[in-house]
Amino acid sequence: MGVITKSKCYLCDAADETRQHVFFECCYSIACLQIVQEWLQITWRQPIIDWIKHWRYKALIQKMVTMAVISGLMYGIWYSCNVCR
């Protein structure tokens, strides 16, 4: 196991690898989020975290399914980023 010295995103190689970039700004992550949005038939314009916090008026099962899918998506993005190393 060695020290990782590359600071660029392993998914797009276009920006520094930060949490904000990897999960919300990287072209790979954006494409994944768009696919999930279409599949869940939802839209959000503000950052996804704000959208989740303010999503109060949906049925509990909708919230649970959406949160499970988004959690899986975030794990998938993280996993993809780490597999590329």
Secondary structure, 3 states (H helix, E strand, C coil): CCCCCCCECCCCCCCECCHHHHHHHCHHHHHHHHHHHHHHCCCCCCCHHHHHHCCCCCCHHHHHHHHHHHHHHHHHHHHHHHHCC
